[in-house]
Structures are given as C-alpha cells and as structure tokens.
C-alpha cells in the first residue's frame, strides 16, 4: 500500500491512509499489518498516536484494554530503541483489525482533532527529534507503558501516561522538537505520579 508513496508527514496524512484502506476493504477487515505497511518507514509515530487515542476514548474503560495496548506499544518502543526501521508485529497482532467501513467512519470522526494537531505542531527544533532523543523517547515510552497495568485499577487513570505517549508519537511524526521536550516533561510527571500513587497505597485502596 505504501509503495510509490512518501511516508505520512502529518496526522491528516495518517488518517488519509487509514481512510483509503477502509474504502478499499469495504465490508472486509482491514488488518493491523495492512495499516503498518501503509504507514511506510514512519509507522512508529502514527501508532504511538492512534493507540493512545483508542485508550483515551470511551473504549479505554474496557477492563484489560489499556494494558493490552501498553504491551503492544512497549513492543514497538523496544524496536525503536534498537533502531529497527521497519516496524514488526507478531502474526497474531498483524491479523487483528476491523471492518473497512468502521475504519472509514473512525477516520472521519477524528479529522477535526487531526486538523487542530497539524495546525499546532509542525517541525520546531527538529534537532531534538533525532539521534539520542529517539532512544530517550523509546525508553520513556517503555517506562510509561509499565505504569499502565497498576493504574488500570482506577478508571481512566492511565490517561496521563497515554497522553505523554501520544505527545511522543506526534513529535516523531511531525519532527517537532519542542513537542518532544514537552513529551519528556509529561513522561516524568506521569511516571513520577504513578510511582507516588503506588507507594502511597493507592493500588490497595483502588481495589
């Protein structure tokens, strides 16, 4: 699907790719593996945006879903940390998906949010999105994912780490170094807050 096309440069581009996949599939299922191929070599950014958005939606209240999404993102972050260009997913994940029509509807509903994000974030301080900063982002995302399972004891308590991961995804996608710095600050706050909640006995009271 990505053959002959440049990699997506904005959130709007990502939605365009997903909508096109959905329109081609129709009543058939669009697999996650198809979406990975459609994103080209910059698939990390889009998936660190889309997966947190799923968790931050009402669907994020489904027991176990935040942890499952965190596990997938931790797997992706490990690949980013070790410099793998082409995102890899195990077969069981690559085959998961949803019907094309539903994907089209989802992409259309997300369009207003995407347009706002694309207006706000665009290529500031690009040096902060290269080299060591990519590895720092990967380590931060892994740490953020580790906070999600215990935070799931409270409804939607994992929103802050997911928002930080989403910020990293945006920064990687649009090469916005200022946003990368903001994402690092959010990550420190989220990990610190999560640890504080656990050590204060929040996990026990939440159960």
N, C-alpha and C positions, 0 to 999 in steps of 0.2 A: 504494500500500500504506500510505503514511503518512497518507493523507487521513483527517481526523476523529480522528487520534490525536495525543497530545502526543509531543514528542521524547523519546527514551530518556534517563533520568536516572541510570542505573547500568549496570554491566557485566551484571547479571542481565537488565535490560531489553533490552540489545543481543542477548543470547542468546535471549530470548523472541521477538524479532522474527525472528531467523535461523531458529529452530526452526519458527515459524509459516510462514515462506516455504518451508521444506523440506517441511513436511507438506502444504502446498497443491500443491507441484510433484510430489511422489511420485517416480516414475521419470524425470520430466522434469528438465531442467537449470535450476538457479537461477542466473541471470546476475548478474554483479557490479553491473550497472546497477540490477537489481531491489533488491539489498541497499542501494545508495546511496539509492534512493527510500524504502526502508523506514525508514531512519535519520532522515529529516527534515532539519532545519537544523543538527543537531549531529552530522553524519556524520564530521567530522574526528576527533573524539575516538575513536569506535568503530574507525575504520580505522587510526589510529595505535596501537591496542591489538591488533587482530586480525592485522595484517600482521607486526608483530614477533613475535607468538606463533607464527606459522607458521614464521618463520625460526629461532626458538629451539627448535622441535620437531625430531625426527629428520629431518624433511624439509629442514631448513636445511642439511644436509650435501650436498644435491644441487648439483653444480657449476653456478654461474650463477644459482641461485635467489636467494641473498642480494642479489646485485647487481640483479637484476630487481625485487625487492621494494623495494630502496632507491631505484631510479629512479621507481617509482610513488609512493613516499612523498615524494620530493623534489618531484614534480609537485603533490601535494596541499599540501605546505608552501608552495610558491610562491603558490598560490591563497589560502591562509590569510594569508600575509604581505600580500597586496594587498587583503585584506578581502572576498573573494568569499564570499557567504553559502551559495550552493548549490554543492556540490562537483561539479566537472566531470571526466569521464574521456573520453578518445578512444574512438571506437566499437569499436576492436579490443579494448580492455580491458573496455568495458561488456558485450560479448558473451561474455566468458570466464566460466566458472562450473563448478559441479559438480552432480551429481545431488542431488535433494531429500533422498532417504533418507540419503545420506552427510552432508549438511549437518545433518540432524537428529541423527545419531549424534555428529557433531563437537560440536554444541552441548551435547548431554547429557554428553559426556565433560569438557567444560570447565566444567560447572556448579559442581563443588566449588571450583575455583580462583576462579570469579566470586564465589561467596558469601563467600570469605575476603577478596577485594579490596574488596567492598562493605562488609564489616564494618570494615576497616582505614581506608578513605579516604572521607571524607564532609564536604565543604563547609567546611573550616577556612581562615581568612584568605582569603575569596573575592575580596577586592580584588586579590590577586596573580594572579588568573586573567582580568583584564580589561584593556582598553586597551593600553598599550605592552607589557605582559607577553605578550600574544598574539603580537605581532610578534617579540619576543625569542625566544619558543618556536619560532616558524616558522623564524627564522634558525638557531637551534640545531639544529633537525631537519635542515635542509638541510646544515649542516656535518657532522652525524653521518652522514647518507647518503653524503656524499663520502668518508668513511673506509672504507666497506664494501667497495668493489671491491678495493683493495690488501690489506685484511685477509682477504679470501677465500682468499688464498694459504695461510693456515693454517686447518685445520678448526675451525669454530665460534668463530674469533677475533672475529667480528663480533657476538658475543653482548652485549658491554658497550654498544656504541652502540645496539643494538636494545633493550636494557633501558632505556636512557635515553629513547629514543623512546616506548616503552611507558609510561613514567612521565609523559611529557608528555601522551600520549593520555588516561590516567586523570585527570590533573589538569584537562584541558579538559572531560572528560565530566562529572565529579562536582563541578567548581568547587572544587577543593581547592588553596588557595594554598600550604600547607605542602609538599604533594607537588610543586607547581610549583618551589619553591625546591630541593627535593631533586633534581628532574629537571635543573635548571640545573647543580647540582654534579656530577651524573653525566655530563652533557654535557661539561663542562670536563675531567673525568678521562678520558673516552673519547676526545675529540679530542686532548687532550694526549698520552695514551698511544699513540694511533695514530700521531701525528706522530713521537713519540720512537722508536717501533718502526721506522718507515720510515727515519729519519735514522741510526739505528744499524746499518742494513744488514740489518734483519730481512726485508725483501722479497726480498733476494738469497738469504739462507740458506733462506727458506721455499720457494723454488723449487727 
